[in-house]
């Protein structure tokens, strides 16, 4: 650790140690853009926004290390200047989004099914545990990751295992070519085509199926984004459009500028589907299922991403048991992503774990945070 980094973390170390000694909960916060996500918010705010800045960036090595409070937008701008990117397209959900929040939430955008998740690009972290001790896991290259890959446990842990200080990430070059196809297809035909395309050597990068209920009559759209070598994208577009026509649908190539704005809106949940819930008591549910799962027999508005692997639904809180049963039957799970006003905090955000998995998670929490002061209740109401 450099002296500058040590100077910056001294107040954080002291705050964590004092909180542990007093048994006082701490709520870790960067930009606050993911405050809505998770079970509950409680404790004194541990502000990470000032622990920001780029520590090192080696474009030729495809590795960047930054402090956790660094704005996500600033990191993406830095990478774009070198023709590189975070290929998992992390959602921001607000201008204050930070790298630490990106890792803690573990959320990925439209390209996740093809490019990988946040954890797949996480090379190493420096963090504080619940006793205020500095811990370093992983490194800045893949070959340095030996033994238990503890750094990846931080992805999706919502700050319950430690306070992220520094994060090392693998980055990738921007794709040289891109094209988006807009297809008119019903859900079963769209899912069938996505499964078929998934088994072929196509530069398939992202997909989104949605039913436009505002049209009269309502229309079903499948958007498919191709990314890769110029020749690969140019060859794939006409063959995939022919597949759509053979399935009884229609397809066209979108203007890249318009498509880019639409994909960004999808990532940030700014599409009409996300901003116009069908009823005041509708909650936004996130169903993670195998890509091969068929259309789910549920009477709720849906948007499907990740080639069938992610099903967004608007449904009341009273449908929690039904949604979780259907998701489990399909081989997945359901998460209460955004709750409607008035929905009690007692409703579990995440699908309750099996006893053996719960025991493992509680054991990890006890090892990293013995006093239970770091973001208590964020993953589960009782710990």
C-alpha positions in Angstrom: 0.0 0.0 0.0 1.3 3.4 -0.9 1.6 6.2 1.8 -1.1 8.2 0.0 -3.5 5.3 0.2 -2.7 4.6 3.8 -3.4 8.3 4.6 -6.7 8.1 2.9 -7.8 5.0 4.7 -6.7 5.9 8.3 -10.1 7.6 9.1 -12.0 4.7 7.6 -10.0 2.2 9.7 -10.6 4.2 12.9 -14.4 4.5 12.1 -14.7 0.7 11.6 -12.7 -0.1 14.7 -14.7 2.2 16.9 -18.0 0.9 15.5 -16.9 -2.7 16.1 -16.0 -2.0 19.7 -19.3 -0.3 20.3 -21.4 -2.8 18.3 -22.6 0.1 16.2 -23.9 -0.7 12.7 -22.4 1.0 9.7 -24.1 1.6 6.4 -21.4 1.7 3.6 -22.3 4.2 1.0 -20.7 5.5 -2.2 -23.0 7.5 -4.5 -26.2 6.0 -3.1 -27.4 5.0 -6.6 -28.1 1.4 -5.4 -29.8 2.3 -2.1 -33.1 0.9 -3.3 -31.6 -2.6 -3.8 -31.5 -5.0 -1.0 -33.4 -5.8 2.2 -32.8 -2.8 4.4 -30.7 0.3 5.1 -29.6 0.8 8.7 -26.7 2.2 10.7 -24.5 5.3 10.5 -23.3 6.1 7.0 -19.7 5.3 6.2 -19.2 7.7 3.3 -16.8 6.2 0.7 -17.2 9.0 -1.9 -13.9 10.7 -1.0 -11.9 7.5 -1.3 -11.6 8.0 -5.1 -9.1 8.1 -7.9 -7.2 5.9 -10.3 -4.3 4.1 -8.8 -2.9 2.5 -12.0 -4.0 1.9 -15.5 -2.1 -0.2 -18.1 -4.1 -0.1 -21.4 -1.6 -2.5 -23.0 -2.2 -5.0 -20.1 -6.0 -4.5 -20.1 -6.0 -3.9 -16.3 -7.1 -0.9 -14.2 -7.0 -0.4 -10.5 -9.1 2.3 -8.8 -10.3 3.3 -5.4 -13.8 2.2 -4.6 -15.3 5.6 -4.4 -14.3 6.4 -8.0 -17.3 7.5 -10.1 -18.2 4.7 -12.5 -18.8 7.3 -15.3 -15.3 8.7 -14.8 -13.8 5.2 -15.1 -15.8 4.4 -18.2 -14.7 7.7 -19.8 -11.1 6.9 -19.0 -11.4 3.5 -20.7 -13.2 4.9 -23.7 -10.4 7.3 -24.3 -8.2 4.2 -24.8 -10.7 2.3 -26.9 -11.6 0.0 -24.0 -14.6 -0.8 -21.8 -16.2 -2.7 -19.0 -17.8 -5.4 -21.2 -20.4 -6.4 -18.7 -22.0 -3.0 -19.0 -22.7 -2.2 -15.3 -25.9 -0.2 -14.7 -25.4 3.2 -13.0 -29.0 4.0 -11.8 -27.8 7.5 -11.1 -24.9 9.9 -11.7 -23.3 9.1 -8.4 -22.7 5.4 -9.1 -19.2 4.3 -7.9 -17.0 1.4 -8.7 -17.4 0.1 -5.2 -21.2 0.1 -5.6 -20.8 -1.7 -8.9 -18.9 -4.5 -7.3 -21.0 -4.7 -4.1 -24.3 -4.9 -6.0 -22.9 -7.4 -8.6 -25.3 -6.1 -11.2 -24.5 -6.4 -14.9 -26.1 -5.0 -18.0 -27.5 -6.3 -21.4 -24.2 -8.0 -22.5 -23.9 -10.1 -19.3 -25.0 -13.4 -20.9 -22.4 -13.2 -23.7 -19.5 -11.2 -22.0 -19.7 -12.4 -18.4 -20.6 -10.8 -15.1 -18.9 -8.3 -12.8 -17.2 -11.1 -10.8 -15.7 -12.5 -14.0 -13.6 -9.3 -14.5 -12.7 -8.8 -10.8 -9.0 -9.5 -10.4 -8.4 -8.3 -6.9 -9.5 -6.1 -4.0 -8.1 -4.3 -1.0 -10.7 -4.1 1.8 -11.3 -3.6 5.5 -13.0 -6.4 7.4 -15.4 -5.8 10.3 -12.4 -5.4 12.7 -10.8 -2.6 10.7 -8.0 -4.8 9.3 -6.6 -4.4 5.8 -7.0 -7.5 3.7 -5.7 -8.0 0.1 -7.1 -10.7 -2.2 -6.2 -11.5 -5.8 -3.9 -9.3 -7.8 -3.7 -7.4 -11.0 -3.3 -10.3 -13.4 -5.2 -13.6 -13.6 -2.1 -15.8 -12.8 -1.8 -14.1 -9.4 -5.1 -15.4 -8.3 -4.1 -18.5 -6.3 -6.0 -20.5 -3.6 -9.5 -19.3 -2.7 -10.6 -16.5 -5.0 -12.0 -14.5 -2.1 -12.1 -11.2 -4.1 -15.0 -12.5 -6.1 -17.1 -13.1 -3.0 -17.3 -9.3 -2.8 -19.3 -9.1 -6.0 -23.0 -9.1 -4.9 -22.2 -9.2 -1.2 -23.7 -5.7 -0.8 -21.0 -4.7 1.6 -21.8 -7.3 4.2 -18.3 -8.9 4.2 -16.1 -5.8 4.1 -15.5 -2.2 3.1 -14.0 -2.2 -0.4 -11.1 0.2 -0.7 -9.3 -0.6 -4.0 -10.5 -2.7 -6.9 -8.5 -4.2 -9.8 -10.5 -5.0 -13.0 -9.8 -6.6 -16.3 -11.0 -4.5 -19.2 -11.5 -5.3 -22.9 -11.1 -3.4 -26.2 -14.3 -2.0 -27.8 -15.7 -4.2 -30.5 -14.8 -2.9 -34.0 -18.4 -3.5 -35.3 -21.9 -3.4 -34.0 -25.4 -3.9 -35.3 -28.9 -4.2 -33.8 -31.7 -6.1 -35.3 -35.3 -5.2 -34.5 -37.6 -8.2 -34.9 -41.3 -8.6 -34.6 -41.8 -12.0 -32.9 -44.0 -13.5 -30.1 -42.3 -14.6 -27.0 -42.1 -18.4 -27.7 -40.7 -17.8 -31.2 -38.2 -15.3 -29.9 -37.0 -17.6 -27.2 -36.7 -20.5 -29.7 -34.6 -18.4 -32.0 -32.3 -17.2 -29.2 -31.6 -20.7 -28.1 -30.9 -21.7 -31.7 -28.6 -18.7 -32.3 -26.8 -19.5 -29.0 -25.6 -22.7 -30.4 -24.1 -21.1 -33.5 -20.8 -19.2 -33.9 -22.5 -15.8 -34.1 -21.3 -12.5 -32.6 -24.5 -12.4 -30.4 -23.9 -9.9 -27.6 -27.2 -8.8 -26.1 -30.9 -9.4 -26.6 -34.2 -7.9 -25.2 -37.8 -9.1 -25.8 -40.7 -6.9 -24.8 -44.4 -6.5 -25.5 -45.4 -3.0 -26.5 -48.9 -2.8 -24.9 -49.3 0.8 -25.9 -49.6 -0.1 -29.6 -53.0 -1.0 -31.0 -52.9 -3.9 -31.5 -50.1 -4.7 -29.1 -46.8 -5.6 -30.7 -44.0 -8.0 -29.6 -40.4 -6.9 -30.3 -37.1 -8.8 -30.0 -34.0 -6.6 -30.2 -30.7 -8.4 -30.8 -27.3 -6.7 -30.7 -24.3 -8.1 -32.6 -20.8 -7.1 -31.7 -17.4 -8.3 -33.0 -15.3 -8.3 -36.1 -16.6 -6.3 -39.0 -16.8 -9.4 -41.2 -18.6 -11.4 -38.6 -21.3 -8.8 -37.9 -21.8 -8.2 -41.6 -22.2 -12.0 -42.3 -24.5 -12.7 -39.3 -27.0 -9.9 -39.9 -28.6 -11.2 -43.1 -28.6 -14.8 -42.0 -30.3 -14.0 -38.7 -32.9 -11.8 -40.4 -33.7 -14.7 -42.7 -34.2 -16.9 -39.6 -36.7 -14.4 -38.3 -38.6 -14.4 -41.5 -38.6 -18.2 -41.6 -40.1 -18.1 -38.1 -43.0 -15.9 -39.4 -41.6 -12.6 -38.2 -40.1 -9.4 -39.6 -36.7 -8.0 -39.0 -34.8 -4.8 -39.8 -31.4 -3.3 -39.0 -31.6 -0.3 -36.7 -29.7 2.9 -36.9 -26.7 2.5 -34.5 -27.2 5.8 -32.8 -30.8 5.1 -31.9 -30.0 1.5 -31.0 -27.2 2.7 -28.7 -29.6 5.0 -26.9 -32.1 2.2 -26.5 -29.6 -0.2 -25.1 -28.4 2.4 -22.6 -32.0 3.0 -21.6 -32.5 -0.7 -21.1 -29.4 -0.9 -19.0 -30.5 2.0 -16.8 -34.1 0.9 -16.6 -35.4 4.0 -18.4 -37.4 2.2 -21.0 -41.2 2.6 -20.8 -41.5 -0.9 -19.5 -39.5 0.1 -16.4 -40.8 3.6 -15.9 -44.5 2.9 -16.3 -45.6 0.1 -13.9 -49.0 -1.3 -14.7 -50.5 -0.5 -11.2 -49.6 1.4 -8.1 -49.0 -1.8 -6.2 -46.8 -3.4 -8.8 -43.3 -4.3 -7.7 -40.4 -5.0 -10.2 -39.3 -8.6 -9.9 -36.1 -10.1 -11.3 -36.3 -13.8 -12.3 -33.0 -15.5 -13.1 -33.6 -18.7 -14.9 -31.7 -20.9 -17.4 -31.6 -19.5 -20.9 -33.3 -22.6 -22.1 -36.4 -22.1 -19.9 -39.6 -21.8 -21.8 -42.1 -19.0 -21.7 -43.2 -18.7 -18.0 -46.9 -19.1 -17.6 -47.5 -15.9 -15.5 -50.1 -13.2 -16.1 -47.7 -10.3 -15.6 -46.0 -7.8 -18.0 -42.5 -9.1 -18.9 -39.2 -7.9 -20.4 -36.7 -10.6 -21.2 -32.9 -10.2 -21.4 -29.8 -12.3 -21.5 -31.0 -14.6 -24.3 -33.8 -15.8 -22.0 -31.9 -16.0 -18.8 -33.3 -12.8 -17.1 -37.1 -12.2 -16.9 -38.2 -8.9 -15.5 -41.8 -8.7 -14.3 -44.2 -6.3 -12.8 -46.3 -8.1 -10.1 -47.8 -7.2 -6.7 -46.0 -8.2 -3.5 -48.8 -10.8 -2.9 -47.4 -12.8 -5.9 -44.1 -13.5 -4.2 -44.8 -17.1 -3.4 -46.1 -17.8 -6.9 -43.1 -16.1 -8.6 -40.6 -17.9 -6.5 -42.3 -21.3 -7.1 -42.4 -20.7 -10.9 -38.7 -19.5 -10.9 -37.6 -22.5 -8.8 -39.5 -24.9 -11.1 -37.6 -23.5 -14.0 -34.3 -23.9 -12.2 -33.8 -20.3 -11.0 -34.8 -17.8 -8.4 -36.8 -14.6 -8.0 -35.6 -11.3 -6.5 -37.8 -8.4 -5.4 -35.8 -5.7 -7.3 -37.9 -2.6 -6.7 -40.7 -2.6 -4.1 -43.9 -0.6 -4.5 -44.8 2.0 -1.9 -46.2 0.5 1.2 -44.7 -3.0 0.8 -43.4 -4.0 4.2 -39.7 -4.5 4.8 -40.4 -7.9 6.1 -41.0 -9.3 2.6 -37.8 -11.1 1.6 -36.0 -9.4 -1.2 -33.9 -12.4 -2.1 -35.1 -16.0 -2.3 -34.5 -17.6 1.1 -31.5 -19.9 1.0 -31.4 -23.6 1.6 -30.2 -24.4 5.1 -26.7 -25.5 4.0 -26.2 -22.4 1.9 -27.5 -20.2 4.7 -25.0 -21.8 7.1 -22.1 -21.1 4.7 -23.1 -17.5 4.3 -23.6 -16.9 8.0 -20.2 -18.5 8.6 -18.5 -16.2 6.1 -20.2 -13.2 7.6 -18.9 -14.2 11.1 -15.4 -14.6 9.8 -15.2 -11.3 8.0 -17.4 -9.3 10.3 -17.5 -10.8 13.8 -19.4 -8.0 15.4 -22.0 -7.9 12.5 -21.6 -4.1 12.0 -21.2 -3.9 8.2 -24.5 -3.4 6.3 -26.5 -5.6 8.7 -29.9 -6.7 7.3 -29.0 -5.8 3.7 -29.0 -9.4 2.4 -31.3 -10.9 5.0 -33.6 -9.4 7.6 -32.1 -11.4 10.4 -28.3 -10.9 9.9 
